[in-house]
Amino acid sequence: MSEHLDTRTLGELVLDRAPWPEADPRLAHVEGCAVCGKELAALRRVARAVRTATAADLPIAPPERVWHAIVHRLADPRA
Ligand SMILES: [Zn+2]
């Protein structure tokens, strides 16, 4: 595999939406490609920041239903 992975595919890897078998050539590409590795690391930082964010991190609190939907979605990305 020589083409870089797109952001959506890397995002799925970060969110564990599409568990990839170890033999998947995309994993080998990410591990050996500086470009994809850098983007994957950035996406992981964003995901970690979102997962650990609290209402206190926001300049204003979102409506309760919005915050509930975000928490629900992060708890179960397949939802
Ligand atoms: Zn790449």
PDB file of the backbone (N, CA, C, O) and the ligand in Angstrom, with CONECT records:
HET     ZN  A 101       1
ATOM      1  N   MET A   1       0.854  -1.182   0.000  1.00  0.00           N
ATOM      2  CA  MET A   1       0.000   0.000   0.000  1.00  0.00           C
ATOM      3  C   MET A   1       0.890   1.232   0.000  1.00  0.00           C
ATOM      4  O   MET A   1       1.736   1.393   0.880  1.00  0.00           O
ATOM      5  N   SER A   2       0.700   2.099  -0.985  1.00  0.00           N
ATOM      6  CA  SER A   2       1.562   3.258  -1.083  1.00  0.00           C
ATOM      7  C   SER A   2       0.804   4.569  -0.859  1.00  0.00           C
ATOM      8  O   SER A   2       1.420   5.583  -0.533  1.00  0.00           O
ATOM      9  N   GLU A   3      -0.506   4.565  -1.026  1.00  0.00           N
ATOM     10  CA  GLU A   3      -1.266   5.801  -0.834  1.00  0.00           C
ATOM     11  C   GLU A   3      -1.508   6.051   0.648  1.00  0.00           C
ATOM     12  O   GLU A   3      -1.711   5.126   1.434  1.00  0.00           O
ATOM     13  N   HIS A   4      -1.479   7.320   0.997  1.00  0.00           N
ATOM     14  CA  HIS A   4      -1.763   7.685   2.387  1.00  0.00           C
ATOM     15  C   HIS A   4      -3.220   7.393   2.711  1.00  0.00           C
ATOM     16  O   HIS A   4      -4.080   7.395   1.831  1.00  0.00           O
ATOM     17  N   LEU A   5      -3.480   7.143   3.986  1.00  0.00           N
ATOM     18  CA  LEU A   5      -4.848   6.903   4.423  1.00  0.00           C
ATOM     19  C   LEU A   5      -5.538   8.247   4.595  1.00  0.00           C
ATOM     20  O   LEU A   5      -4.919   9.228   5.009  1.00  0.00           O
ATOM     21  N   ASP A   6      -6.838   8.281   4.270  1.00  0.00           N
ATOM     22  CA  ASP A   6      -7.560   9.542   4.427  1.00  0.00           C
ATOM     23  C   ASP A   6      -7.927   9.768   5.899  1.00  0.00           C
ATOM     24  O   ASP A   6      -7.875   8.855   6.723  1.00  0.00           O
ATOM     25  N   THR A   7      -8.294  10.998   6.191  1.00  0.00           N
ATOM     26  CA  THR A   7      -8.578  11.376   7.578  1.00  0.00           C
ATOM     27  C   THR A   7      -9.715  10.548   8.155  1.00  0.00           C
ATOM     28  O   THR A   7      -9.681  10.174   9.327  1.00  0.00           O
ATOM     29  N   ARG A   8     -10.714  10.263   7.345  1.00  0.00           N
ATOM     30  CA  ARG A   8     -11.846   9.465   7.834  1.00  0.00           C
ATOM     31  C   ARG A   8     -11.381   8.085   8.282  1.00  0.00           C
ATOM     32  O   ARG A   8     -11.780   7.604   9.343  1.00  0.00           O
ATOM     33  N   THR A   9     -10.550   7.457   7.483  1.00  0.00           N
ATOM     34  CA  THR A   9     -10.054   6.123   7.823  1.00  0.00           C
ATOM     35  C   THR A   9      -9.209   6.173   9.087  1.00  0.00           C
ATOM     36  O   THR A   9      -9.345   5.319   9.963  1.00  0.00           O
ATOM     37  N   LEU A  10      -8.332   7.178   9.183  1.00  0.00           N
ATOM     38  CA  LEU A  10      -7.518   7.317  10.390  1.00  0.00           C
ATOM     39  C   LEU A  10      -8.407   7.600  11.603  1.00  0.00           C
ATOM     40  O   LEU A  10      -8.133   7.117  12.702  1.00  0.00           O
ATOM     41  N   GLY A  11      -9.460   8.376  11.405  1.00  0.00           N
ATOM     42  CA  GLY A  11     -10.393   8.657  12.494  1.00  0.00           C
ATOM     43  C   GLY A  11     -11.092   7.398  12.980  1.00  0.00           C
ATOM     44  O   GLY A  11     -11.309   7.226  14.179  1.00  0.00           O
ATOM     45  N   GLU A  12     -11.443   6.521  12.052  1.00  0.00           N
ATOM     46  CA  GLU A  12     -12.065   5.255  12.439  1.00  0.00           C
ATOM     47  C   GLU A  12     -11.102   4.428  13.277  1.00  0.00           C
ATOM     48  O   GLU A  12     -11.508   3.763  14.229  1.00  0.00           O
ATOM     49  N   LEU A  13      -9.833   4.472  12.920  1.00  0.00           N
ATOM     50  CA  LEU A  13      -8.829   3.735  13.692  1.00  0.00           C
ATOM     51  C   LEU A  13      -8.731   4.315  15.101  1.00  0.00           C
ATOM     52  O   LEU A  13      -8.644   3.568  16.076  1.00  0.00           O
ATOM     53  N   VAL A  14      -8.744   5.637  15.211  1.00  0.00           N
ATOM     54  CA  VAL A  14      -8.652   6.290  16.518  1.00  0.00           C
ATOM     55  C   VAL A  14      -9.878   5.967  17.367  1.00  0.00           C
ATOM     56  O   VAL A  14      -9.756   5.723  18.568  1.00  0.00           O
ATOM     57  N   LEU A  15     -11.046   5.965  16.753  1.00  0.00           N
ATOM     58  CA  LEU A  15     -12.288   5.757  17.492  1.00  0.00           C
ATOM     59  C   LEU A  15     -12.652   4.289  17.630  1.00  0.00           C
ATOM     60  O   LEU A  15     -13.694   3.957  18.195  1.00  0.00           O
ATOM     61  N   ASP A  16     -11.798   3.403  17.116  1.00  0.00           N
ATOM     62  CA  ASP A  16     -12.045   1.964  17.203  1.00  0.00           C
ATOM     63  C   ASP A  16     -13.363   1.579  16.557  1.00  0.00           C
ATOM     64  O   ASP A  16     -14.008   0.616  16.971  1.00  0.00           O
ATOM     65  N   ARG A  17     -13.757   2.325  15.555  1.00  0.00           N
ATOM     66  CA  ARG A  17     -15.004   1.992  14.874  1.00  0.00           C
ATOM     67  C   ARG A  17     -14.827   0.789  13.958  1.00  0.00           C
ATOM     68  O   ARG A  17     -15.769   0.034  13.714  1.00  0.00           O
ATOM     69  N   ALA A  18     -13.641   0.627  13.468  1.00  0.00           N
ATOM     70  CA  ALA A  18     -13.390  -0.458  12.520  1.00  0.00           C
ATOM     71  C   ALA A  18     -12.129  -1.197  12.951  1.00  0.00           C
ATOM     72  O   ALA A  18     -11.039  -0.935  12.444  1.00  0.00           O
ATOM     73  N   PRO A  19     -12.289  -2.120  13.890  1.00  0.00           N
ATOM     74  CA  PRO A  19     -11.106  -2.871  14.313  1.00  0.00           C
ATOM     75  C   PRO A  19     -10.455  -3.542  13.108  1.00  0.00           C
ATOM     76  O   PRO A  19     -11.110  -4.248  12.341  1.00  0.00           O
ATOM     77  N   TRP A  20      -9.178  -3.311  12.961  1.00  0.00           N
ATOM     78  CA  TRP A  20      -8.470  -3.866  11.817  1.00  0.00           C
ATOM     79  C   TRP A  20      -7.656  -5.077  12.251  1.00  0.00           C
ATOM     80  O   TRP A  20      -7.001  -5.045  13.293  1.00  0.00           O
ATOM     81  N   PRO A  21      -7.693  -6.137  11.464  1.00  0.00           N
ATOM     82  CA  PRO A  21      -6.833  -7.286  11.786  1.00  0.00           C
ATOM     83  C   PRO A  21      -5.366  -6.892  11.647  1.00  0.00           C
ATOM     84  O   PRO A  21      -5.017  -6.006  10.867  1.00  0.00           O
ATOM     85  N   GLU A  22      -4.516  -7.566  12.415  1.00  0.00           N
ATOM     86  CA  GLU A  22      -3.092  -7.224  12.394  1.00  0.00           C
ATOM     87  C   GLU A  22      -2.492  -7.336  10.998  1.00  0.00           C
ATOM     88  O   GLU A  22      -1.518  -6.652  10.682  1.00  0.00           O
ATOM     89  N   ALA A  23      -3.062  -8.188  10.171  1.00  0.00           N
ATOM     90  CA  ALA A  23      -2.529  -8.376   8.822  1.00  0.00           C
ATOM     91  C   ALA A  23      -3.004  -7.291   7.850  1.00  0.00           C
ATOM     92  O   ALA A  23      -2.594  -7.274   6.689  1.00  0.00           O
ATOM     93  N   ASP A  24      -3.864  -6.391   8.323  1.00  0.00           N
ATOM     94  CA  ASP A  24      -4.388  -5.343   7.448  1.00  0.00           C
ATOM     95  C   ASP A  24      -3.232  -4.472   6.956  1.00  0.00           C
ATOM     96  O   ASP A  24      -2.476  -3.942   7.770  1.00  0.00           O
ATOM     97  N   PRO A  25      -3.080  -4.316   5.641  1.00  0.00           N
ATOM     98  CA  PRO A  25      -1.959  -3.527   5.122  1.00  0.00           C
ATOM     99  C   PRO A  25      -2.019  -2.053   5.516  1.00  0.00           C
ATOM    100  O   PRO A  25      -1.005  -1.358   5.463  1.00  0.00           O
ATOM    101  N   ARG A  26      -3.191  -1.574   5.909  1.00  0.00           N
ATOM    102  CA  ARG A  26      -3.292  -0.175   6.344  1.00  0.00           C
ATOM    103  C   ARG A  26      -2.520   0.050   7.637  1.00  0.00           C
ATOM    104  O   ARG A  26      -1.923   1.109   7.830  1.00  0.00           O
ATOM    105  N   LEU A  27      -2.530  -0.947   8.526  1.00  0.00           N
ATOM    106  CA  LEU A  27      -1.778  -0.807   9.774  1.00  0.00           C
ATOM    107  C   LEU A  27      -0.283  -0.724   9.493  1.00  0.00           C
ATOM    108  O   LEU A  27       0.424   0.094  10.081  1.00  0.00           O
ATOM    109  N   ALA A  28       0.186  -1.568   8.599  1.00  0.00           N
ATOM    110  CA  ALA A  28       1.609  -1.543   8.252  1.00  0.00           C
ATOM    111  C   ALA A  28       1.966  -0.200   7.637  1.00  0.00           C
ATOM    112  O   ALA A  28       3.040   0.342   7.895  1.00  0.00           O
ATOM    113  N   HIS A  29       1.054   0.342   6.816  1.00  0.00           N
ATOM    114  CA  HIS A  29       1.319   1.640   6.203  1.00  0.00           C
ATOM    115  C   HIS A  29       1.438   2.725   7.268  1.00  0.00           C
ATOM    116  O   HIS A  29       2.391   3.504   7.263  1.00  0.00           O
ATOM    117  N   VAL A  30       0.470   2.774   8.179  1.00  0.00           N
ATOM    118  CA  VAL A  30       0.473   3.813   9.224  1.00  0.00           C
ATOM    119  C   VAL A  30       1.743   3.722  10.065  1.00  0.00           C
ATOM    120  O   VAL A  30       2.343   4.741  10.409  1.00  0.00           O
ATOM    121  N   GLU A  31       2.146   2.498  10.391  1.00  0.00           N
ATOM    122  CA  GLU A  31       3.332   2.315  11.231  1.00  0.00           C
ATOM    123  C   GLU A  31       4.616   2.738  10.519  1.00  0.00           C
ATOM    124  O   GLU A  31       5.597   3.117  11.158  1.00  0.00           O
ATOM    125  N   GLY A  32       4.596   2.668   9.184  1.00  0.00           N
ATOM    126  CA  GLY A  32       5.811   2.990   8.448  1.00  0.00           C
ATOM    127  C   GLY A  32       5.792   4.328   7.734  1.00  0.00           C
ATOM    128  O   GLY A  32       6.775   4.702   7.094  1.00  0.00           O
ATOM    129  N   CYS A  33       4.683   5.058   7.835  1.00  0.00           N
ATOM    130  CA  CYS A  33       4.549   6.316   7.088  1.00  0.00           C
ATOM    131  C   CYS A  33       4.548   7.501   8.058  1.00  0.00           C
ATOM    132  O   CYS A  33       3.696   7.590   8.943  1.00  0.00           O
ATOM    133  N   ALA A  34       5.490   8.386   7.885  1.00  0.00           N
ATOM    134  CA  ALA A  34       5.586   9.555   8.773  1.00  0.00           C
ATOM    135  C   ALA A  34       4.377  10.472   8.618  1.00  0.00           C
ATOM    136  O   ALA A  34       3.900  11.039   9.601  1.00  0.00           O
ATOM    137  N   VAL A  35       3.878  10.623   7.388  1.00  0.00           N
ATOM    138  CA  VAL A  35       2.743  11.521   7.139  1.00  0.00           C
ATOM    139  C   VAL A  35       1.490  11.012   7.847  1.00  0.00           C
ATOM    140  O   VAL A  35       0.838  11.755   8.581  1.00  0.00           O
ATOM    141  N   CYS A  36       1.159   9.742   7.622  1.00  0.00           N
ATOM    142  CA  CYS A  36      -0.038   9.167   8.250  1.00  0.00           C
ATOM    143  C   CYS A  36       0.159   9.041   9.760  1.00  0.00           C
ATOM    144  O   CYS A  36      -0.777   9.260  10.529  1.00  0.00           O
ATOM    145  N   GLY A  37       1.359   8.693  10.181  1.00  0.00           N
ATOM    146  CA  GLY A  37       1.636   8.578  11.612  1.00  0.00           C
ATOM    147  C   GLY A  37       1.444   9.897  12.324  1.00  0.00           C
ATOM    148  O   GLY A  37       0.920   9.939  13.438  1.00  0.00           O
ATOM    149  N   LYS A  38       1.875  10.996  11.672  1.00  0.00           N
ATOM    150  CA  LYS A  38       1.727  12.326  12.265  1.00  0.00           C
ATOM    151  C   LYS A  38       0.245  12.701  12.368  1.00  0.00           C
ATOM    152  O   LYS A  38      -0.196  13.236  13.385  1.00  0.00           O
ATOM    153  N   GLU A  39      -0.521  12.417  11.306  1.00  0.00           N
ATOM    154  CA  GLU A  39      -1.950  12.733  11.334  1.00  0.00           C
ATOM    155  C   GLU A  39      -2.672  11.873  12.362  1.00  0.00           C
ATOM    156  O   GLU A  39      -3.558  12.357  13.065  1.00  0.00           O
ATOM    157  N   LEU A  40      -2.299  10.607  12.451  1.00  0.00           N
ATOM    158  CA  LEU A  40      -2.913   9.724  13.432  1.00  0.00           C
ATOM    159  C   LEU A  40      -2.637  10.221  14.854  1.00  0.00           C
ATOM    160  O   LEU A  40      -3.529  10.209  15.702  1.00  0.00           O
ATOM    161  N   ALA A  41      -1.423  10.649  15.105  1.00  0.00           N
ATOM    162  CA  ALA A  41      -1.066  11.163  16.435  1.00  0.00           C
ATOM    163  C   ALA A  41      -1.900  12.410  16.756  1.00  0.00           C
ATOM    164  O   ALA A  41      -2.354  12.582  17.887  1.00  0.00           O
ATOM    165  N   ALA A  42      -2.097  13.274  15.761  1.00  0.00           N
ATOM    166  CA  ALA A  42      -2.889  14.487  15.978  1.00  0.00           C
ATOM    167  C   ALA A  42      -4.345  14.120  16.272  1.00  0.00           C
ATOM    168  O   ALA A  42      -4.966  14.698  17.164  1.00  0.00           O
ATOM    169  N   LEU A  43      -4.881  13.166  15.525  1.00  0.00           N
ATOM    170  CA  LEU A  43      -6.268  12.753  15.751  1.00  0.00           C
ATOM    171  C   LEU A  43      -6.420  12.113  17.134  1.00  0.00           C
ATOM    172  O   LEU A  43      -7.438  12.299  17.800  1.00  0.00           O
ATOM    173  N   ARG A  44      -5.412  11.365  17.558  1.00  0.00           N
ATOM    174  CA  ARG A  44      -5.473  10.765  18.894  1.00  0.00           C
ATOM    175  C   ARG A  44      -5.455  11.841  19.973  1.00  0.00           C
ATOM    176  O   ARG A  44      -6.134  11.708  20.992  1.00  0.00           O
ATOM    177  N   ARG A  45      -4.680  12.913  19.758  1.00  0.00           N
ATOM    178  CA  ARG A  45      -4.660  14.012  20.736  1.00  0.00           C
ATOM    179  C   ARG A  45      -6.029  14.686  20.812  1.00  0.00           C
ATOM    180  O   ARG A  45      -6.503  15.018  21.898  1.00  0.00           O
ATOM    181  N   VAL A  46      -6.657  14.886  19.662  1.00  0.00           N
ATOM    182  CA  VAL A  46      -7.989  15.507  19.643  1.00  0.00           C
ATOM    183  C   VAL A  46      -8.997  14.611  20.352  1.00  0.00           C
ATOM    184  O   VAL A  46      -9.782  15.084  21.174  1.00  0.00           O
ATOM    185  N   ALA A  47      -8.976  13.330  20.040  1.00  0.00           N
ATOM    186  CA  ALA A  47      -9.922  12.396  20.663  1.00  0.00           C
ATOM    187  C   ALA A  47      -9.732  12.366  22.172  1.00  0.00           C
ATOM    188  O   ALA A  47     -10.705  12.343  22.926  1.00  0.00           O
ATOM    189  N   ARG A  48      -8.465  12.366  22.613  1.00  0.00           N
ATOM    190  CA  ARG A  48      -8.184  12.335  24.052  1.00  0.00           C
ATOM    191  C   ARG A  48      -8.690  13.622  24.713  1.00  0.00           C
ATOM    192  O   ARG A  48      -9.255  13.585  25.806  1.00  0.00           O
ATOM    193  N   ALA A  49      -8.483  14.750  24.045  1.00  0.00           N
ATOM    194  CA  ALA A  49      -8.933  16.028  24.602  1.00  0.00           C
ATOM    195  C   ALA A  49     -10.451  16.066  24.712  1.00  0.00           C
ATOM    196  O   ALA A  49     -10.998  16.540  25.708  1.00  0.00           O
ATOM    197  N   VAL A  50     -11.120  15.570  23.696  1.00  0.00           N
ATOM    198  CA  VAL A  50     -12.583  15.571  23.716  1.00  0.00           C
ATOM    199  C   VAL A  50     -13.103  14.627  24.790  1.00  0.00           C
ATOM    200  O   VAL A  50     -14.046  14.949  25.512  1.00  0.00           O
ATOM    201  N   ARG A  51     -12.481  13.464  24.886  1.00  0.00           N
ATOM    202  CA  ARG A  51     -12.955  12.474  25.862  1.00  0.00           C
ATOM    203  C   ARG A  51     -12.748  12.943  27.308  1.00  0.00           C
ATOM    204  O   ARG A  51     -13.501  12.549  28.199  1.00  0.00           O
ATOM    205  N   THR A  52     -11.752  13.764  27.538  1.00  0.00           N
ATOM    206  CA  THR A  52     -11.477  14.189  28.909  1.00  0.00           C
ATOM    207  C   THR A  52     -12.034  15.574  29.208  1.00  0.00           C
ATOM    208  O   THR A  52     -11.899  16.071  30.327  1.00  0.00           O
ATOM    209  N   ALA A  53     -12.654  16.193  28.224  1.00  0.00           N
ATOM    210  CA  ALA A  53     -13.210  17.527  28.434  1.00  0.00           C
ATOM    211  C   ALA A  53     -14.414  17.460  29.366  1.00  0.00           C
ATOM    212  O   ALA A  53     -15.160  16.481  29.392  1.00  0.00           O
ATOM    213  N   THR A  54     -14.569  18.509  30.108  1.00  0.00           N
ATOM    214  CA  THR A  54     -15.752  18.625  30.963  1.00  0.00           C
ATOM    215  C   THR A  54     -16.424  19.948  30.621  1.00  0.00           C
ATOM    216  O   THR A  54     -15.874  20.765  29.882  1.00  0.00           O
ATOM    217  N   ALA A  55     -17.585  20.144  31.153  1.00  0.00           N
ATOM    218  CA  ALA A  55     -18.308  21.393  30.900  1.00  0.00           C
ATOM    219  C   ALA A  55     -17.483  22.593  31.356  1.00  0.00           C
ATOM    220  O   ALA A  55     -17.596  23.678  30.785  1.00  0.00           O
ATOM    221  N   ALA A  56     -16.651  22.403  32.384  1.00  0.00           N
ATOM    222  CA  ALA A  56     -15.825  23.503  32.892  1.00  0.00           C
ATOM    223  C   ALA A  56     -14.777  23.946  31.875  1.00  0.00           C
ATOM    224  O   ALA A  56     -14.264  25.061  31.968  1.00  0.00           O
ATOM    225  N   ASP A  57     -14.450  23.083  30.900  1.00  0.00           N
ATOM    226  CA  ASP A  57     -13.463  23.429  29.872  1.00  0.00           C
ATOM    227  C   ASP A  57     -14.050  24.333  28.796  1.00  0.00           C
ATOM    228  O   ASP A  57     -13.312  24.915  28.001  1.00  0.00           O
ATOM    229  N   LEU A  58     -15.340  24.449  28.766  1.00  0.00           N
ATOM    230  CA  LEU A  58     -15.991  25.229  27.718  1.00  0.00           C
ATOM    231  C   LEU A  58     -16.211  26.667  28.179  1.00  0.00           C
ATOM    232  O   LEU A  58     -16.466  26.913  29.358  1.00  0.00           O
ATOM    233  N   PRO A  59     -16.111  27.619  27.245  1.00  0.00           N
ATOM    234  CA  PRO A  59     -16.343  29.018  27.627  1.00  0.00           C
ATOM    235  C   PRO A  59     -17.768  29.241  28.105  1.00  0.00           C
ATOM    236  O   PRO A  59     -18.018  30.081  28.969  1.00  0.00           O
ATOM    237  N   ILE A  60     -18.694  28.490  27.542  1.00  0.00           N
ATOM    238  CA  ILE A  60     -20.082  28.523  28.030  1.00  0.00           C
ATOM    239  C   ILE A  60     -20.578  27.080  28.012  1.00  0.00           C
ATOM    240  O   ILE A  60     -20.137  26.274  27.193  1.00  0.00           O
ATOM    241  N   ALA A  61     -21.462  26.773  28.885  1.00  0.00           N
ATOM    242  CA  ALA A  61     -21.998  25.415  28.931  1.00  0.00           C
ATOM    243  C   ALA A  61     -22.979  25.219  27.776  1.00  0.00           C
ATOM    244  O   ALA A  61     -23.804  26.090  27.500  1.00  0.00           O
ATOM    245  N   PRO A  62     -22.884  24.074  27.107  1.00  0.00           N
ATOM    246  CA  PRO A  62     -23.852  23.804  26.045  1.00  0.00           C
ATOM    247  C   PRO A  62     -25.191  23.425  26.667  1.00  0.00           C
ATOM    248  O   PRO A  62     -25.262  23.089  27.849  1.00  0.00           O
ATOM    249  N   PRO A  63     -26.243  23.480  25.870  1.00  0.00           N
ATOM    250  CA  PRO A  63     -27.533  23.006  26.387  1.00  0.00           C
ATOM    251  C   PRO A  63     -27.377  21.558  26.875  1.00  0.00           C
ATOM    252  O   PRO A  63     -26.612  20.787  26.296  1.00  0.00           O
ATOM    253  N   GLU A  64     -28.078  21.207  27.898  1.00  0.00           N
ATOM    254  CA  GLU A  64     -27.945  19.877  28.507  1.00  0.00           C
ATOM    255  C   GLU A  64     -28.130  18.761  27.481  1.00  0.00           C
ATOM    256  O   GLU A  64     -27.398  17.773  27.527  1.00  0.00           O
ATOM    257  N   ARG A  65     -29.067  18.882  26.574  1.00  0.00           N
ATOM    258  CA  ARG A  65     -29.314  17.812  25.600  1.00  0.00           C
ATOM    259  C   ARG A  65     -28.116  17.643  24.657  1.00  0.00           C
ATOM    260  O   ARG A  65     -27.828  16.526  24.229  1.00  0.00           O
ATOM    261  N   VAL A  66     -27.420  18.728  24.331  1.00  0.00           N
ATOM    262  CA  VAL A  66     -26.244  18.642  23.462  1.00  0.00           C
ATOM    263  C   VAL A  66     -25.116  17.923  24.195  1.00  0.00           C
ATOM    264  O   VAL A  66     -24.479  17.031  23.635  1.00  0.00           O
ATOM    265  N   TRP A  67     -24.868  18.309  25.451  1.00  0.00           N
ATOM    266  CA  TRP A  67     -23.808  17.668  26.232  1.00  0.00           C
ATOM    267  C   TRP A  67     -24.112  16.175  26.407  1.00  0.00           C
ATOM    268  O   TRP A  67     -23.214  15.341  26.297  1.00  0.00           O
ATOM    269  N   HIS A  68     -25.362  15.845  26.676  1.00  0.00           N
ATOM    270  CA  HIS A  68     -25.760  14.445  26.837  1.00  0.00           C
ATOM    271  C   HIS A  68     -25.495  13.668  25.549  1.00  0.00           C
ATOM    272  O   HIS A  68     -25.001  12.542  25.595  1.00  0.00           O
ATOM    273  N   ALA A  69     -25.819  14.263  24.405  1.00  0.00           N
ATOM    274  CA  ALA A  69     -25.603  13.585  23.118  1.00  0.00           C
ATOM    275  C   ALA A  69     -24.111  13.360  22.866  1.00  0.00           C
ATOM    276  O   ALA A  69     -23.728  12.311  22.349  1.00  0.00           O
ATOM    277  N   ILE A  70     -23.273  14.319  23.219  1.00  0.00           N
ATOM    278  CA  ILE A  70     -21.823  14.174  23.026  1.00  0.00           C
ATOM    279  C   ILE A  70     -21.294  13.042  23.905  1.00  0.00           C
ATOM    280  O   ILE A  70     -20.558  12.176  23.432  1.00  0.00           O
ATOM    281  N   VAL A  71     -21.666  13.052  25.169  1.00  0.00           N
ATOM    282  CA  VAL A  71     -21.201  12.017  26.097  1.00  0.00           C
ATOM    283  C   VAL A  71     -21.668  10.641  25.630  1.00  0.00           C
ATOM    284  O   VAL A  71     -20.902   9.678  25.658  1.00  0.00           O
ATOM    285  N   HIS A  72     -22.918  10.553  25.206  1.00  0.00           N
ATOM    286  CA  HIS A  72     -23.468   9.279  24.741  1.00  0.00           C
ATOM    287  C   HIS A  72     -22.697   8.777  23.521  1.00  0.00           C
ATOM    288  O   HIS A  72     -22.372   7.594  23.426  1.00  0.00           O
ATOM    289  N   ARG A  73     -22.412   9.678  22.599  1.00  0.00           N
ATOM    290  CA  ARG A  73     -21.714   9.301  21.368  1.00  0.00           C
ATOM    291  C   ARG A  73     -20.282   8.851  21.654  1.00  0.00           C
ATOM    292  O   ARG A  73     -19.799   7.894  21.049  1.00  0.00           O
ATOM    293  N   LEU A  74     -19.615   9.527  22.558  1.00  0.00           N
ATOM    294  CA  LEU A  74     -18.249   9.136  22.896  1.00  0.00           C
ATOM    295  C   LEU A  74     -18.215   7.808  23.633  1.00  0.00           C
ATOM    296  O   LEU A  74     -17.271   7.033  23.479  1.00  0.00           O
ATOM    297  N   ALA A  75     -19.234   7.545  24.427  1.00  0.00           N
ATOM    298  CA  ALA A  75     -19.281   6.292  25.179  1.00  0.00           C
ATOM    299  C   ALA A  75     -19.524   5.117  24.236  1.00  0.00           C
ATOM    300  O   ALA A  75     -19.038   4.013  24.484  1.00  0.00           O
ATOM    301  N   ASP A  76     -20.262   5.342  23.170  1.00  0.00           N
ATOM    302  CA  ASP A  76     -20.545   4.283  22.206  1.00  0.00           C
ATOM    303  C   ASP A  76     -20.464   4.872  20.806  1.00  0.00           C
ATOM    304  O   ASP A  76     -21.475   5.322  20.267  1.00  0.00           O
ATOM    305  N   PRO A  77     -19.257   4.875  20.201  1.00  0.00           N
ATOM    306  CA  PRO A  77     -19.076   5.489  18.884  1.00  0.00           C
ATOM    307  C   PRO A  77     -19.931   4.872  17.796  1.00  0.00           C
ATOM    308  O   PRO A  77     -20.127   5.479  16.742  1.00  0.00           O
ATOM    309  N   ARG A  78     -20.446   3.668  18.038  1.00  0.00           N
ATOM    310  CA  ARG A  78     -21.289   3.031  17.011  1.00  0.00           C
ATOM    311  C   ARG A  78     -22.709   3.565  17.034  1.00  0.00           C
ATOM    312  O   ARG A  78     -23.499   3.297  16.128  1.00  0.00           O
ATOM    313  N   ALA A  79     -23.032   4.331  18.086  1.00  0.00           N
ATOM    314  CA  ALA A  79     -24.409   4.863  18.221  1.00  0.00           C
ATOM    315  C   ALA A  79     -24.672   5.904  17.164  1.00  0.00           C
ATOM    316  O   ALA A  79     -25.767   6.466  17.110  1.00  0.00           O
TER     317      ALA A  79
HETATM  318 ZN    ZN A 101       0.864   7.484   4.595  1.00  0.00          ZN2+
END
